[in-house]
Amino acid sequence: MTALDAIATTLLHRLDPERAHEVAIHGLALGLGATAAPDVPALSTRVLGMRFPNPIGLAAGFDKDARAARPLARLGFGFVECGTVTPKPQPGNPSPRLFRLPEDGAIINRMGFNGGGLDLFCKRLARLNRPRPNGGRHGIGRAPLGANVGINKEGADPLRDYPELVARVSPYVDYVTINLSSPNTPGLRDLQSANLLGDILDAIAIRNPERPPLFVKLAPDINIDSLESIVEAAVAHGADGLILTNTTISRPPGLQSPLAREKGGLSGHPLRPLAVDMLRRVSAINRGRLTLVSCGGIASGRDIFERIREGADLVQIYTSFVLEGPGILSRLKRELLDTLRDEGLEMVDDIRSLRSR
């Protein structure tokens, strides 16, 4: 499996990044992905009433239109987040808009919420949730499924659109993430202010008195002085968790790739210091009230261990998965288990006991 993954990833990296991404999604949708062995119990965790076979999720942005949710779960992810989906279809920004920076272990994207829109997204989710002949639903197996929702570039009304998006996807998913932090939709990050966030969450609550757990995805570039008010607004207005973080518009010193000056959101290894700093700051403010998902620069089992010790309940990967391929999942799990053993721990959940040290 590892050798085949390596060959497939090498061949895909010979293609234009966006073309390679389309080929990968299409192949997975056709059932060409491998099926990972079941996870060992030591990796399982329970968060917000949901059981996760392992704490490693796939971040939004890879399967924008929910075309390959079940095959992605079969690769070994502990949970899969599809989207970002917008109310109406839109083409996104002009190409080229996706760039690999292998020298830096990074990706830059300025996709701009391209996708087929909410109707198509929900039709695919509905097919995943067809009733089984013997009861229950198909879903994507043991791995929880999330939907990441956002607003269109034109004609958007956040107080109208986010509540409706949540209402439409809620019957089909285990949790919903509202994306207020992509740098590629003009004005979107302005919605992260405490007042606007509170208004959006209130509107969602009015429209959706019953809904799955709700996450808010934040940017790593938030002004530190406003971070506490944003977290408190999320708590006060009914969010269940935060995803930390989206891509960064900053360009840390030392980037080697000639593509580093391309506009868009930077993800991967260079994002790691920002993501860790954000997690530490939010965790100190949060004091366990919200579930925290850490994303950004995670490429080893030790990274996962450290994020959980710093306050995360779960993690998500994206860039390392794209650059290394599906084989990264077995490596991350093996390294995480090795780290647990080295630290004298038995279960992933035991890492939380180290937080006060």
URURQUI-V612566 format. One record per run of one state. SS is the DSSP state (H for helix, E for strand, - for the rest). FROM is the first residue (numbers start at 1). LEN is the number of residues. If there is no record, write none. Layout:
BEGIN
ss=SS from=FROM len=LEN
ss=SS from=FROM len=LEN
END
This chain:
BEGIN
ss=- from=1 len=1
ss=H from=2 len=11
ss=- from=13 len=4
ss=H from=17 len=13
ss=- from=30 len=11
ss=H from=41 len=3
ss=- from=44 len=1
ss=E from=45 len=3
ss=- from=48 len=2
ss=E from=50 len=3
ss=- from=53 len=3
ss=E from=56 len=3
ss=- from=59 len=10
ss=H from=69 len=6
ss=- from=75 len=4
ss=E from=79 len=7
ss=- from=86 len=4
ss=E from=90 len=1
ss=- from=91 len=7
ss=E from=98 len=4
ss=H from=102 len=3
ss=- from=105 len=1
ss=E from=106 len=4
ss=- from=110 len=5
ss=E from=115 len=1
ss=- from=116 len=2
ss=H from=118 len=11
ss=- from=129 len=2
ss=E from=131 len=1
ss=- from=132 len=5
ss=E from=137 len=1
ss=- from=138 len=6
ss=E from=144 len=6
ss=- from=150 len=8
ss=H from=158 len=13
ss=- from=171 len=4
ss=E from=175 len=5
ss=- from=180 len=8
ss=H from=188 len=5
ss=- from=193 len=1
ss=H from=194 len=14
ss=- from=208 len=5
ss=E from=213 len=6
ss=- from=219 len=5
ss=H from=224 len=13
ss=- from=237 len=4
ss=E from=241 len=4
ss=- from=245 len=3
ss=E from=248 len=1
ss=- from=249 len=16
ss=E from=265 len=4
ss=H from=269 len=18
ss=- from=287 len=4
ss=E from=291 len=5
ss=- from=296 len=5
ss=H from=301 len=9
ss=- from=310 len=4
ss=E from=314 len=4
ss=- from=318 len=1
ss=H from=319 len=6
ss=- from=325 len=2
ss=H from=327 len=16
ss=- from=343 len=5
ss=H from=348 len=7
ss=- from=355 len=3
END
